[in-house]
Amino acid sequence: MHLKLNLSSSSSPSNFSLYPPPQKTSSSNFFFKIPILPLHSSLSSLLPCASKDSFPPLLEEMPHSSSGSEPQPPPPPAELLVVRRPVKEYSEEDDESSDDVDEDRFSSSPIDAGLAEFAKKLPMFEPQRAELKSEERPLLVNLDLALYRAKVLARNYQFKEAEKILEKCIYYWPEDGRPYVALGKILSKQSKTSEARAVYEKGCQATQGENPYIWQCWAVLENKMGNIKKARDLFDAATVADKRHAAAWHGWAVLELKQGNVKKARHLLAKGLKYGGGNEYIYQTLALLEAKGNRHEQARYLFKQAIKCNPKSCASWLAWAQLEMQLENNHTARQLFEKAVQASHKNRFAWHVWGVFEANLGNVDKGRKLLKIGHAVNPRDPVLLQSLALLEYKYSTANLARVLFRRASELDPRHQPVWIAWGWMEWKEGNIATAREMYQRALSIDSTTESAARCLQAWGVLEQRAGNLSAARRLFRSSLNINSQSYITWMTWASFEENQGNAVRAEEIRNLYFQQRTEVVDDASWVMGFMDIIDPALDSIKRLLNLDRNSYSRIPDSSRNTPGATDTDNSNDPSSGNPDNNDSPNENSFDLDAFIREKLSLDPSNLDIQMQTPETSAVPRRVKLPRRIRSLGNNQTPATTPVTHSTV
């Protein structure tokens, strides 16, 4: 049933007659004209102009009478407007009755035709369109919960479930950049680079290019794939989207460092500090550059600045500890490792590097304990098990090492260093065929990475010792095709040719290395102008920039604000950097057992129990390899005597 409003057109296009003309015999004739009102105007203001006793209501139901005695109403005019109910009151009966209205009624007036087209675009005038969007959009808090849920699933390697959640997030919140970033990272972990690139591109379009995080993640992906030029363009787009985005400046600088453009990298890092303020990662990268240039005091100063930006930065403490470790300041390095694990209790890199550090110093039991703690809090990390397996092989038995290698390969079958280390151990044990299988498995994962280059070099040494000279040459050449800057590979190949009596060829290989190598020349003059950008308010900058080492002793004040620095005993201060010949752990250092009980809820006596697993077969199943890799192992006689020396 429809309620109809009858409007008859007059000669004037700007006025309409409100009521139909009465009969000529009637004595109560009354007419008036009103201007056209918009649809949203109220019609109640027109009611006082009409007499309630002599006129019908404004919105009335049209009668349908067949009696000839009653006066017949005039036919409906062409300008008839149909008032349709909103969506909430929509019913099927109204839909059926609305089909009886001819659309040609709306075509008599251009104004009415325009209104009809406008009404079709509104959901309240088009119930069928409204049904497509009847499902309400979830609240924004559901996006945060869904992103956290996807993060937890990704940590547990449940990538399919995480992808479904993130795709729903993109469907409901296409303007938010976080689902695109999370989904792209998950796809990248699975080596689905084309799908990840499509997700980033879609995210940039949905956010109209204003989200720097998507640009940056896309740039990192292209950098990993070797598309350096495109990665530069994407990093540039990220900085244009938000010049305060320090991660984009830092990632771009790291790219330039890998390409040997040190000055360009320093310029980008300076811009990151200028626009984004103090950033721990930028300070840390600058400190590593100073350490590489043997400017150790400047490096320590920059590490302190990084820690001031974030005292809980485990990466800064760890990088500083590695600097002191290289300088053989073992006591200082140990203190910094302690600060690193206190800053991040479950950081796998901190436990791993600290454990290897103690093992190299001869503290095998402590190194083994630290690696086991790291594995207990990171049970899905294969690197910790790999280092623990090498430690057990060196100080225990090969069978225990095989068990650990097997577990590491099961945790992440695509982790190449595990297969390479396992193959090296089997080669040392004299199992040449098994070692070849391990190397082939590593290359079947990806034959273009630096790990693949190291694998080919190690495999070349194996074939050299086995007497397969042509295969060894092909493997060395393949390794250099991937990484032409590997000094070890060039010198190993030259030594191999020299041992075969080809002294001229060996000299040619050495000369070729020095001719094609990319030598990075770092200049210290940049520090004079760059430190002013870091913090121009510090009075100690001029003293720090003085290249005289005696001036550094007058800057102990900056270390007092560094977390972990002590005011009473400067020898225990990690920032002091003084060498300590005593490599044994300090008795006054923090209690490791009490720390893991309180912070990690671990029992030190149960670490060995957590490592126990049933022993399985150590030989993996065969995999199908590319033809060029498979041909290297044909017609090779395995050696039966163990090899006691390695040049890998």
TORZAVEX-797406 format. One record per residue (C-alpha): y, z, x; residue number from 1. Coordinates in nm, 4 decimals, padded with zeros to 6 digits. Each point is the difference from the previous one (the first is absolute). Example, Ala and Ser with C-alpha at 12.3 -4.5 7.8 and 13.67 -1.06 7.14 Angstrom:
<recs>
north	up	east	seq
-00.4500	00.7800	01.2300	1
00.3440	-00.0660	00.1370	2
</recs>
This chain:
<recs>
north	up	east	seq
00.0000	00.0000	00.0000	1
00.3407	-00.0906	00.1360	2
00.3434	00.1198	-00.0867	3
00.2389	-00.2919	-00.0126	4
00.3716	-00.0164	00.0536	5
00.1490	-00.2979	-00.1789	6
00.3042	-00.1521	00.1612	7
00.1455	-00.3188	-00.1398	8
00.2150	-00.2178	00.2170	9
00.3468	-00.1026	-00.1051	10
00.2173	-00.2853	00.1044	11
00.1481	00.2076	00.2741	12
-00.2367	00.0420	00.2958	13
00.1363	00.3471	00.0735	14
-00.0553	00.1600	-00.3447	15
-00.2991	00.0550	-00.2259	16
-00.0281	00.0998	-00.3648	17
-00.1661	00.3383	-00.0166	18
-00.1525	-00.0261	-00.3483	19
-00.1414	-00.2947	-00.1893	20
00.2419	-00.1498	-00.2572	21
-00.0443	00.1537	-00.3494	22
-00.0360	-00.1859	-00.3279	23
00.3081	-00.1739	-00.1385	24
-00.0287	00.1847	-00.3337	25
00.0296	00.3398	00.1709	26
00.3351	00.1710	-00.0402	27
-00.0341	00.2172	00.3057	28
00.0432	-00.2506	00.2791	29
00.0913	00.1487	00.3341	30
-00.0129	-00.1785	00.3371	31
00.1125	00.0810	00.3498	32
-00.0664	-00.1321	00.3455	33
-00.0721	00.1819	00.3266	34
-00.0166	-00.1250	00.3561	35
-00.3303	-00.0386	00.1834	36
-00.1087	00.3265	00.1639	37
-00.2336	00.0397	00.2957	38
-00.3567	00.1041	-00.0701	39
00.0549	00.3428	00.1514	40
00.3003	00.0748	-00.2253	41
-00.0542	00.2445	-00.2846	42
-00.0062	-00.1401	-00.3518	43
00.0725	00.3368	-00.1547	44
00.3710	-00.0535	00.0464	45
-00.0153	-00.2873	-00.2485	46
-00.1442	00.2030	-00.2857	47
00.3276	00.1643	-00.1197	48
00.1361	-00.3451	-00.0763	49
-00.2585	-00.0558	-00.2785	50
-00.0289	00.1630	-00.3364	51
-00.3213	00.1969	-00.0323	52
-00.0255	-00.0543	-00.3733	53
00.0422	-00.3744	-00.0091	54
-00.1563	-00.1233	00.3205	55
-00.3561	00.0084	00.1360	56
-00.0745	00.1769	00.3294	57
00.0604	-00.1782	00.3278	58
-00.3685	-00.0091	00.1115	59
-00.2069	-00.0685	-00.3078	60
-00.3429	-00.1257	-00.0746	61
00.0062	-00.3512	-00.1353	62
-00.1589	-00.0096	-00.3470	63
-00.2703	-00.2514	-00.0904	64
00.0223	-00.0552	-00.3742	65
-00.1338	-00.2921	-00.2007	66
00.1804	00.0850	-00.3216	67
00.2341	-00.2725	-00.1196	68
00.2352	00.2421	-00.1780	69
00.1120	00.1692	00.3167	70
00.2440	-00.1808	00.2267	71
-00.1710	-00.1600	00.2979	72
00.1384	00.0959	00.3436	73
00.1294	-00.2817	00.2127	74
-00.2331	-00.1451	00.2633	75
00.0069	00.1798	00.3365	76
00.2698	-00.1418	00.2232	77
-00.0714	-00.1477	00.3402	78
00.1834	00.2823	00.1759	79
-00.2507	00.2638	-00.1094	80
-00.0525	00.2729	00.2627	81
-00.3340	00.1767	00.0069	82
00.0113	00.3663	00.0993	83
-00.3269	00.0872	00.1727	84
-00.1284	00.3474	00.0527	85
-00.0177	00.1566	00.3468	86
-00.3264	00.0045	00.1887	87
-00.0822	00.3589	-00.0904	88
-00.0102	-00.0862	-00.3714	89
-00.1782	-00.3286	00.0455	90
-00.2991	-00.0724	-00.2231	91
-00.2298	-00.2918	-00.0650	92
00.1375	-00.0551	-00.3511	93
00.3453	-00.0583	00.1382	94
-00.1429	-00.2456	00.2489	95
-00.1743	-00.1983	-00.2718	96
00.3072	-00.0084	-00.2217	97
00.2272	-00.0963	00.2888	98
-00.1956	-00.3200	00.0489	99
00.1314	-00.1239	-00.3339	100
00.3542	-00.0196	00.1336	101
00.0888	-00.3493	00.1091	102
00.1480	-00.0297	00.3410	103
00.2215	-00.2836	-00.1106	104
00.2138	00.2527	-00.1833	105
00.1392	00.1176	00.3330	106
00.1002	-00.3422	00.1126	107
00.2885	-00.0600	-00.2393	108
00.2533	00.2012	00.2021	109
00.0352	00.0007	00.3804	110
00.0868	00.3703	-00.0094	111
-00.3101	00.0892	-00.1968	112
-00.2158	-00.2170	00.2231	113
00.1317	00.1806	00.3070	114
-00.0638	00.3368	-00.1606	115
-00.3522	-00.1066	-00.0874	116
-00.0694	-00.1022	00.3590	117
00.1453	00.3277	00.1228	118
-00.2190	00.1938	-00.2434	119
-00.3110	-00.1703	00.1320	120
00.0737	00.1410	00.3441	121
00.0153	00.3599	-00.1224	122
-00.3261	00.1931	-00.0445	123
00.1227	00.1685	-00.3197	124
00.0325	-00.3434	-00.1617	125
-00.3245	-00.1315	00.1517	126
-00.2911	00.2379	-00.0658	127
-00.2481	-00.2242	00.1836	128
00.2039	00.0161	00.3173	129
00.0377	00.3756	-00.0307	130
-00.3754	00.0478	-00.0174	131
-00.0305	-00.1326	00.3588	132
00.2204	00.2861	00.1229	133
-00.1171	00.2694	-00.2381	134
-00.1567	00.1978	00.2851	135
00.2608	00.2343	00.1359	136
00.0830	00.0069	00.3703	137
-00.1316	00.3140	00.1749	138
00.2385	00.2559	00.1400	139
00.1175	-00.0369	00.3581	140
-00.1880	00.3122	00.1062	141
-00.3232	-00.1904	-00.0640	142
00.0987	-00.2412	00.2761	143
00.0185	00.2808	00.2550	144
-00.3334	00.1385	-00.1130	145
-00.1629	-00.3429	00.0135	146
00.1332	-00.0686	00.3498	147
-00.1366	00.3327	00.1229	148
-00.3348	-00.0720	-00.1632	149
-00.0161	-00.3416	00.1667	150
00.0872	00.1587	00.3346	151
-00.2860	00.2477	-00.0309	152
-00.2436	-00.2757	-00.0966	153
00.1087	-00.2125	00.2958	154
-00.0571	00.2911	00.2369	155
-00.3540	00.0242	-00.1342	156
-00.0489	-00.3753	00.0495	157
-00.0195	-00.0604	-00.3768	158
00.2176	-00.3090	00.0240	159
-00.1039	-00.1690	-00.3257	160
00.0984	00.2953	-00.2153	161
00.3261	00.0392	00.1889	162
00.0817	-00.3697	-00.0470	163
-00.0530	00.0227	-00.3756	164
00.2354	00.2966	-00.0267	165
00.2695	-00.1697	00.2054	166
-00.0279	-00.3219	-00.2014	167
00.0642	00.2004	-00.3169	168
00.2993	00.1611	00.1670	169
00.1383	-00.3440	00.0829	170
-00.0566	-00.1102	-00.3616	171
00.1908	00.2937	-00.1495	172
00.2639	00.0430	00.2733	173
00.0544	-00.3417	00.1614	174
00.3430	00.0997	00.1284	175
-00.1349	00.2884	00.2128	176
-00.0908	-00.0949	00.3567	177
-00.2461	00.2786	00.0761	178
-00.3062	-00.1525	-00.1722	179
00.0483	-00.3261	00.1888	180
00.0177	00.1819	00.3341	181
-00.3071	00.2123	-00.0721	182
-00.2056	-00.2944	-00.1286	183
00.0980	-00.2189	00.2946	184
-00.1058	00.2664	00.2480	185
-00.3362	00.0463	-00.1714	186
-00.0642	-00.3733	00.0084	187
00.1024	-00.0140	00.3656	188
-00.2525	00.2706	00.0855	189
-00.2703	-00.2208	-00.1490	190
00.1231	-00.3004	00.2046	191
00.1106	-00.1765	-00.3198	192
00.3133	-00.1333	00.1601	193
00.0664	-00.2855	-00.2410	194
-00.0251	00.2312	-00.3024	195
00.2249	00.2558	00.1690	196
00.2561	-00.2687	00.0787	197
-00.0022	-00.1120	-00.3647	198
00.0567	00.3578	-00.1157	199
00.2969	00.0464	00.2332	200
00.1502	-00.3309	-00.1066	201
-00.0375	00.0922	-00.3658	202
00.1578	00.3386	00.0668	203
00.3012	-00.1554	00.1718	204
00.0520	-00.2292	-00.2974	205
-00.0390	00.2811	-00.2528	206
00.2491	00.2233	00.1818	207
00.2368	-00.2932	00.0621	208
-00.0256	00.0501	00.3751	209
00.1730	00.3390	-00.0065	210
-00.2952	00.2143	00.1112	211
-00.0108	00.0312	00.3820	212
-00.3412	00.1676	00.0021	213
-00.1749	-00.3100	-00.1365	214
00.1767	-00.2251	00.2509	215
-00.0987	00.2326	00.2836	216
-00.3682	00.0217	-00.0995	217
-00.0118	-00.3759	-00.0354	218
00.1537	-00.0377	00.3457	219
-00.2576	00.2365	00.1510	220
-00.2782	-00.2042	-00.1605	221
00.1336	-00.3266	00.1400	222
00.0408	00.1614	00.3407	223
-00.3642	00.1065	00.0006	224
-00.1026	-00.3524	-00.0936	225
00.1987	-00.1438	00.2912	226
00.2789	-00.1608	-00.2036	227
00.2786	00.1320	00.2213	228
00.2782	-00.2241	-00.1270	229
-00.0694	00.0787	-00.3631	230
-00.0289	00.3706	00.0806	231
00.3463	-00.0095	00.1572	232
00.1422	-00.1628	-00.3120	233
-00.1607	00.2620	-00.2227	234
00.1262	00.2881	00.2129	235
00.3443	-00.1566	-00.0180	236
-00.0288	-00.0166	-00.3792	237
-00.0958	00.3671	-00.0096	238
00.3103	00.0983	00.1968	239
00.2160	-00.2154	-00.2260	240
-00.1460	00.1692	-00.3079	241
00.0862	00.3407	00.1457	242
00.1559	00.0329	00.3427	243
-00.0744	00.3739	-00.0050	244
-00.3741	-00.0660	-00.0114	245
-00.0928	00.1309	00.3449	246
-00.3653	-00.1030	-00.0265	247
00.0976	-00.3671	-00.0156	248
00.2157	00.0264	00.3131	249
-00.2782	00.1874	00.1778	250
-00.2732	-00.2442	-00.1000	251
00.2122	-00.2943	00.1060	252
00.0695	00.1676	00.3354	253
-00.3713	00.0623	00.0586	254
-00.0649	-00.3680	-00.0689	255
00.2588	-00.1016	00.2587	256
-00.1467	00.2444	00.2509	257
-00.3414	-00.1612	-00.0353	258
00.1627	-00.3374	00.0603	259
00.1702	00.1306	00.3161	260
00.3534	-00.0018	-00.1439	261
00.0977	00.3461	00.1178	262
00.3764	-00.0469	-00.0309	263
-00.0348	-00.1349	-00.3506	264
-00.2215	00.2962	-00.0901	265
00.2538	00.2484	00.1342	266
00.2739	-00.1719	-00.1981	267
-00.2025	00.0294	-00.3202	268
-00.0800	00.3653	00.0650	269
00.3688	00.0666	00.0573	270
00.0804	-00.1576	-00.3357	271
-00.2658	00.2132	-00.1644	272
00.1634	00.3158	00.1318	273
00.3470	-00.1261	-00.0854	274
-00.0694	-00.0841	-00.3627	275
-00.2922	00.2292	-00.0806	276
00.0983	00.3080	00.1990	277
-00.2394	00.2038	00.2110	278
-00.3579	-00.1164	-00.0399	279
-00.2985	00.1535	00.1745	280
-00.1880	-00.3274	00.0443	281
00.2968	-00.1786	00.1547	282
00.0603	00.2871	00.2420	283
-00.3700	00.0067	00.0810	284
-00.0105	-00.3736	00.0783	285
00.3087	00.0318	00.2176	286
-00.1610	00.2897	00.1822	287
-00.3110	-00.2058	00.0675	288
00.2176	-00.2790	00.1381	289
00.1640	00.2471	00.2353	290
-00.3367	00.1359	00.1061	291
-00.1206	-00.3524	00.0708	292
00.3050	-00.0513	00.2188	293
-00.0763	00.3227	00.1919	294
00.3131	00.1663	-00.1402	295
-00.1841	00.3133	-00.0954	296
00.2946	00.2310	-00.0592	297
00.1599	-00.2434	-00.2419	298
-00.3374	-00.0288	-00.1714	299
-00.0236	00.3775	-00.0387	300
00.3505	00.0120	-00.1438	301
-00.0862	-00.2662	-00.2587	302
-00.3220	00.1788	-00.0901	303
00.2063	00.3123	-00.0662	304
00.2287	-00.2011	-00.2269	305
-00.3012	-00.1306	-00.1903	306
-00.1334	00.3509	-00.0506	307
00.3415	00.1196	-00.1155	308
-00.0082	-00.2665	-00.2692	309
-00.3433	00.1180	-00.1140	310
-00.1564	00.3113	00.1573	311
-00.3226	-00.0786	-00.1899	312
-00.0335	-00.3432	00.1576	313
-00.3449	00.0026	00.1531	314
00.0557	-00.3467	00.1483	315
00.2994	00.1180	00.2031	316
-00.1821	00.3035	00.1383	317
-00.3026	-00.2161	00.0794	318
00.1973	-00.2723	00.1772	319
00.1829	00.2609	00.2052	320
-00.3331	00.1619	00.0907	321
-00.1342	-00.3341	00.1214	322
00.3053	-00.0414	00.2213	323
-00.0596	00.3374	00.1638	324
-00.3696	-00.0803	00.0255	325
00.0761	-00.3169	00.1949	326
00.2276	00.2011	00.2283	327
-00.2878	00.2488	00.0501	328
00.1997	00.2860	-00.1522	329
-00.3187	00.1250	-00.1587	330
00.1223	00.3408	-00.1109	331
00.3057	-00.1510	-00.1684	332
-00.2131	-00.2708	-00.1602	333
-00.2388	00.2617	-00.1390	334
00.2890	00.1904	-00.1567	335
00.1264	-00.3185	-00.1613	336
-00.3461	-00.0774	-00.1368	337
-00.0023	00.3449	-00.1563	338
00.3379	-00.0714	-00.1598	339
-00.1355	-00.3306	-00.1302	340
-00.2962	00.1513	-00.1845	341
00.2211	00.2779	-00.1333	342
00.2415	-00.2600	-00.1375	343
-00.2811	-00.1968	-00.1675	344
-00.3238	00.1928	-00.0371	345
-00.2201	-00.2952	-00.0925	346
00.1485	-00.2720	00.2156	347
-00.2939	-00.1916	00.1449	348
00.1998	-00.1427	00.2913	349
00.1054	00.3461	00.1187	350
-00.3536	00.1403	00.0024	351
-00.1377	-00.3166	00.1577	352
00.2488	-00.0328	00.2871	353
-00.0073	00.3729	00.0717	354
-00.3805	-00.0006	00.0113	355
-00.0119	-00.2947	00.2388	356
00.2682	00.1663	00.2136	357
-00.2022	00.3204	00.0369	358
-00.3203	-00.1926	00.0709	359
00.1695	-00.1982	00.2768	360
00.1169	00.3263	00.1568	361
-00.3592	00.1247	00.0107	362
00.0253	00.2287	-00.3045	363
-00.2937	-00.1710	-00.1658	364
-00.0821	00.2765	-00.2458	365
00.3582	00.0253	-00.1224	366
00.0312	-00.3776	-00.0218	367
-00.3208	-00.0203	-00.2039	368
00.1239	00.2800	-00.2242	369
00.3348	-00.1706	-00.0642	370
-00.1700	-00.3278	-00.0886	371
-00.2330	00.1793	-00.2392	372
00.2953	00.1725	-00.1663	373
00.1698	-00.3353	-00.0398	374
-00.3156	-00.1458	-00.1530	375
-00.0353	00.2971	-00.2373	376
00.3481	-00.0565	-00.1438	377
-00.0291	-00.3819	00.0178	378
-00.3626	-00.0744	-00.0888	379
00.0746	-00.3690	-00.0701	380
00.1555	-00.0807	00.3363	381
-00.2312	-00.1979	00.2329	382
00.2155	00.0374	00.3136	383
-00.0689	00.3718	00.0337	384
-00.3748	-00.0598	-00.0213	385
00.0291	-00.2836	00.2513	386
00.1707	00.2217	00.2597	387
-00.2430	00.2805	-00.0719	388
-00.2903	-00.2408	00.0496	389
00.1337	-00.1105	00.3395	390
00.0499	00.3647	00.0951	391
-00.3561	00.0870	-00.0990	392
-00.1319	-00.3012	00.1900	393
00.1784	00.1098	00.3154	394
-00.0898	00.3687	-00.0171	395
-00.3060	00.0052	-00.2292	396
-00.2560	-00.2635	-00.1046	397
00.0174	-00.3628	-00.1095	398
-00.2035	00.0683	-00.3142	399
00.2634	00.2404	-00.1339	400
00.2683	-00.2551	00.0828	401
-00.1921	-00.2674	-00.1937	402
-00.0096	00.2229	-00.3068	403
00.3755	00.0489	00.0167	404
00.0611	-00.3713	00.0540	405
-00.2189	-00.0761	-00.3010	406
00.1995	00.2393	-00.2179	407
00.3294	-00.1443	00.1214	408
-00.1124	-00.3555	-00.0776	409
-00.1081	00.1055	-00.3482	410
00.3379	00.1587	-00.0698	411
00.1862	-00.3199	00.0847	412
-00.2195	-00.3026	00.0731	413
00.3084	-00.2106	00.0829	414
00.1290	00.2269	00.2766	415
-00.0479	-00.2133	00.3108	416
00.0444	00.2671	00.2732	417
-00.3042	00.1887	-00.1313	418
-00.2278	-00.3007	00.0489	419
00.1541	-00.0760	00.3409	420
-00.0485	00.3574	00.1243	421
-00.3525	00.0065	-00.1380	422
-00.0800	-00.3273	00.1759	423
00.1419	00.1325	00.3266	424
-00.2254	00.3062	-00.0227	425
-00.3086	-00.2112	-00.0684	426
00.0877	-00.2208	00.2960	427
00.0285	00.3067	00.2224	428
-00.3427	00.1065	-00.1272	429
-00.1469	-00.3404	00.0902	430
-00.0468	-00.1199	-00.3597	431
00.1611	-00.3408	00.0569	432
-00.1263	-00.1611	-00.3212	433
00.1296	00.2906	-00.2096	434
00.3325	-00.0129	00.1814	435
00.0325	-00.3716	-00.0792	436
-00.0662	00.0799	-00.3658	437
00.2778	00.2569	-00.0020	438
00.2481	-00.2382	00.1617	439
-00.0937	-00.2747	-00.2430	440
00.0487	00.2381	-00.2912	441
00.3480	00.0906	00.1262	442
00.1012	-00.3655	00.0350	443
-00.1348	-00.0871	-00.3440	444
00.2577	00.2359	-00.1519	445
00.3028	-00.1731	00.1530	446
00.0084	-00.2206	00.3083	447
00.3802	-00.0157	00.0363	448
00.1022	00.3604	00.0661	449
00.0624	00.1818	00.3272	450
-00.3192	00.1947	-00.0604	451
-00.1831	-00.3307	-00.0121	452
00.1559	-00.0939	00.3352	453
-00.1258	00.3226	00.1550	454
-00.3417	-00.0591	-00.1527	455
-00.0210	-00.3477	00.1495	456
00.1018	00.1341	00.3410	457
-00.2667	00.2728	-00.0151	458
-00.2576	-00.2521	-00.1152	459
00.0967	-00.2274	00.2894	460
-00.0649	00.2812	00.2460	461
-00.3390	00.0547	-00.1645	462
-00.0961	-00.3666	00.0388	463
00.1286	00.0007	00.3574	464
-00.2286	00.2892	00.0900	465
-00.2869	-00.1687	-00.1873	466
00.0432	-00.3187	00.2035	467
00.1274	-00.2238	-00.2810	468
00.2966	-00.1364	00.1939	469
00.1031	-00.2842	-00.2331	470
-00.0043	00.2326	-00.3005	471
00.2098	00.2540	00.1916	472
00.2637	-00.2627	00.0818	473
00.0196	-00.1095	-00.3641	474
00.0376	00.3586	-00.1143	475
00.2792	00.0740	00.2498	476
00.1808	-00.3172	-00.1065	477
-00.0367	00.0899	-00.3690	478
00.1377	00.3459	00.0656	479
00.3084	-00.1407	00.1734	480
00.0565	-00.2442	-00.2857	481
00.0518	00.3020	-00.2238	482
00.1950	00.2186	00.2437	483
00.1401	-00.1893	00.2960	484
00.1804	00.3101	00.1322	485
-00.3146	00.2009	00.0780	486
00.0148	00.0880	00.3683	487
-00.3538	00.1409	-00.0045	488
-00.1502	-00.3212	-00.1368	489
00.1779	-00.2221	00.2523	490
-00.0952	00.2183	00.2955	491
-00.3589	00.0386	-00.1244	492
-00.0355	-00.3763	-00.0235	493
00.1541	-00.0465	00.3461	494
-00.2350	00.2598	00.1465	495
-00.2929	-00.1718	-00.1682	496
00.0899	-00.3377	00.1569	497
00.0544	00.1641	00.3367	498
-00.3438	00.1609	-00.0145	499
-00.1475	-00.3438	-00.0684	500
00.1624	-00.1393	00.3154	501
00.2808	-00.1830	-00.1798	502
00.2887	00.1530	00.1926	503
00.2336	-00.2914	-00.0775	504
-00.0705	00.0266	-00.3725	505
00.0543	00.3759	00.0120	506
00.3392	-00.0463	00.1635	507
00.0924	-00.2593	-00.2609	508
-00.0833	00.2454	-00.2784	509
00.2147	00.2716	00.1579	510
00.2913	-00.2386	00.0450	511
-00.0364	-00.1210	-00.3566	512
00.0295	00.3544	-00.1285	513
00.3238	00.0661	00.1893	514
00.1413	-00.3339	-00.1145	515
-00.0661	00.0399	-00.3709	516
00.0537	00.3745	-00.0431	517
00.2960	00.1193	-00.2058	518
00.1937	00.2462	00.2088	519
00.2249	00.2338	-00.1983	520
00.3086	00.1042	00.1916	521
00.1571	00.3166	-00.1345	522
00.3553	00.0891	00.0882	523
00.1356	00.3541	00.0132	524
00.3599	-00.1043	-00.0556	525
-00.0410	00.0004	-00.3790	526
-00.0124	00.3808	-00.0021	527
00.3659	00.0308	00.0943	528
00.1125	-00.1496	-00.3298	529
-00.2914	00.0832	-00.2224	530
00.0122	00.3779	00.0260	531
00.3426	-00.0052	-00.1593	532
-00.1585	-00.1489	-00.3088	533
-00.2692	00.2669	-00.0087	534
00.2271	00.3007	-00.0189	535
00.3583	-00.0356	00.1240	536
00.0769	00.3636	-00.0800	537
-00.2258	00.1461	00.2681	538
00.1849	00.1236	00.3058	539
-00.3097	-00.0239	00.2151	540
-00.0326	-00.3781	-00.0292	541
00.2065	-00.0727	00.3095	542
-00.2071	00.2419	00.2025	543
-00.3180	-00.1539	-00.1418	544
00.1097	-00.3513	00.0892	545
00.0563	00.1012	00.3606	546
-00.2881	-00.1441	00.1966	547
00.0063	00.2946	00.2392	548
-00.3067	00.2089	-00.0786	549
00.1829	00.3220	00.0857	550
00.2219	-00.0487	-00.3025	551
-00.2967	00.0336	-00.2363	552
-00.0405	00.3632	00.0922	553
00.3324	00.0707	-00.1684	554
-00.1214	-00.1104	-00.3441	555
-00.2386	00.2750	-00.1095	556
00.2113	00.0771	-00.3079	557
-00.1347	-00.2936	-00.1990	558
-00.3527	00.1375	00.0284	559
00.0925	00.3281	-00.1618	560
00.0275	-00.1706	-00.3359	561
-00.3311	-00.1760	00.0522	562
-00.2814	00.1549	-00.2039	563
-00.2533	00.1617	00.2285	564
00.2436	00.0697	00.2830	565
00.0072	00.3586	00.1176	566
00.3081	00.1831	00.1109	567
-00.1636	00.2517	00.2278	568
-00.2436	-00.1944	00.2124	569
00.1011	-00.3512	00.0957	570
-00.3352	-00.0673	00.1634	571
-00.1653	00.0042	-00.3412	572
00.2556	-00.2412	-00.1453	573
-00.1505	-00.3433	-00.0663	574
00.3387	-00.1580	00.0625	575
00.0228	00.1309	00.3519	576
-00.2291	-00.2727	00.1332	577
-00.0861	00.1936	00.3152	578
-00.3400	-00.0795	00.1485	579
-00.2600	00.2693	-00.0261	580
-00.2925	-00.0113	00.2365	581
-00.1980	00.2437	-00.2122	582
-00.2007	-00.2254	-00.2296	583
-00.1824	00.2807	-00.1760	584
00.1163	00.0975	-00.3478	585
00.2654	00.2662	-00.0132	586
-00.1235	00.3360	-00.1163	587
00.3211	00.0547	-00.1948	588
-00.0391	-00.3279	-00.1952	589
-00.0831	00.0003	-00.3678	590
-00.3512	00.0914	-00.1109	591
-00.1788	-00.3201	-00.1001	592
-00.2775	00.1736	-00.1942	593
00.2460	00.2086	-00.2003	594
00.2101	-00.3088	-00.0658	595
-00.2835	-00.2061	-00.1476	596
-00.1179	00.2970	-00.2068	597
00.3435	00.0587	-00.1494	598
00.1369	-00.3524	-00.0322	599
-00.3139	-00.2124	-00.0364	600
-00.2452	00.2490	-00.1558	601
-00.2611	-00.0909	00.2607	602
-00.2531	00.2260	00.1637	603
-00.0176	-00.0742	00.3753	604
-00.3665	00.0982	00.0072	605
-00.0906	-00.2625	-00.2627	606
00.1478	-00.3032	00.1732	607
-00.3357	-00.0953	00.1509	608
-00.1716	00.0334	-00.3378	609
00.2440	-00.2458	-00.1554	610
-00.0839	-00.2561	00.2678	611
-00.3782	00.0130	-00.0581	612
-00.1454	-00.3018	-00.1826	613
-00.3505	-00.1489	-00.0138	614
-00.0526	-00.2453	00.2815	615
-00.0331	-00.3623	-00.1059	616
-00.0743	-00.3254	00.1707	617
00.2705	-00.0876	00.2482	618
-00.0443	-00.3794	-00.0097	619
00.2095	-00.1719	-00.2698	620
-00.1221	-00.2917	-00.2020	621
00.0722	-00.3497	00.1242	622
00.3064	-00.1805	-00.1248	623
00.0760	-00.3696	-00.0229	624
00.2495	-00.1036	00.2646	625
00.2180	-00.3043	00.0545	626
-00.1615	-00.2776	00.1995	627
00.2299	00.0278	00.3005	628
-00.0721	00.3704	00.0380	629
-00.3704	-00.0308	-00.0697	630
-00.0400	-00.2695	00.2633	631
00.1138	00.2355	00.2730	632
-00.3137	00.2092	-00.0345	633
-00.2515	-00.2845	00.0088	634
-00.2445	-00.0339	00.2888	635
00.0980	00.3325	00.1546	636
-00.2523	00.2201	00.1745	637
00.0515	00.3705	-00.0699	638
00.0144	00.2289	00.2982	639
-00.2475	00.2838	00.0281	640
00.1739	00.2169	00.2560	641
00.2870	00.2245	-00.1066	642
00.3477	-00.0787	00.1235	643
00.1741	00.2873	00.1712	644
00.3487	-00.1475	00.0441	645
00.2436	-00.1572	-00.2442	646
00.3142	-00.1987	00.0587	647
00.1045	-00.0029	-00.3625	648
</recs>
